[in-house]
Amino acid sequence: MSPLLLLLLLLLLLLLLLLLLLLLLLVAALLLAALLTVALLLLLLLLLLLLLLGECGFMWLSICFLTSCSVAKRRLQFGIGQQNGRSPTWCVRVC
C-alpha cells in the first residue's frame, strides 16, 4: 500500500470517530433537554398546586405530607411532642 492511501484511510477513520463523538454529544444533549423538561413540568405542577391550595394548604401539605392529621391528633392526645422537628399542632391547626 502506498503511504498516500494509508494517510487517506487514517483520515477517514479519524473523521468517522469524530462523527461518532458528535453523535454521542447530540444524544447526551437530547437526554439533558428531556430531563430539564421533566423538571420544569414538575415545577409548574408544584406552582399550580400552590395556587390551588393557597399558601396555608400548601404549607400543610408540605409539612404534613408524611404524617396524616389523624396521627398528629393522636400524638397531641398522648402528649407526644415534636418528631423530626415538626410539631403535630401544625397539622391540626386551621389557617
N, C-alpha and C positions, 0 to 999 in steps of 0.2 A: 504494500500500500504506500501511496505517496504521502509525504508529510502534509501536503495541502489538503488531501482528503481526510486525514486524521484530524487536522485542525478544524475542518468544517464539521466533522462528526462530533467533536468535542464541543463546539459552539452550539450545535443543535441540541446536544444533551443538556448543556447549561441553560439554554432557552426553555427547554422542557421543564427543568427543575424550577426555573423562575416562574413559569406559568402555574405549576403545581403549588408553589408558595403563595402566589396571588389568589388562587382558588381557595386555599385554606384560610387566608386572611378574609376573603369575602364571606365564607361560611361563618367564621368567628364574628364578623361584624353583624351578620344577619341574626345570629343567636343572641348577641348582645342587644340588638334592637328589639327582638322578641321579649327578652327579659325586662327591658325598660318599659315596653308597652304594658306588660302584665303588672309591673309595679305601679305604673301610672293609673291603670284601671282600678287597682286595689285602693290607691289613694283617693281617687274620685269616689269610689264606693264608700269609703270611710267618711269623706266630706258630706256625701248625700245622707249617710246615716246620722251624722251630726246635725244636719239641717232638719231631718225628720223628727229626731228625738228631742232636739233642743239641748242646751248646754247641760242642764241638770240630768236629763235622761242619758245623755252620752257619758257623763261622769259616772252615773250609777252603773251603766253598762261596763265601762272600762274598769272600775274599781271592783265591782261585784261579779265580774264575769265568771270567775271560778268558784264563787261562793253564792249559793242561792239565798234568797231573802229568808226562806223558812229556816235554813241552817243558821243564818245570822240572828233570827229571833230566838231560836233555841239557845244560842250562845249567850244572848242577853239574859234569858231566863235563868240559866245556870251560872251566870256571873263570870263566864269565860271572857277575858278581856281581848286584847288585840292579838291577832295572829298574822305574822308576816307584815307587820306594820299597818294593817288595815283594821279599823275599828268596825265592829259589827253594827254600831249605831248608824254608821254612814249608810248602810244598805237599807235600813228600815225608815230612815228619815225621808220625808216627802218635801220636795222643794216647792 
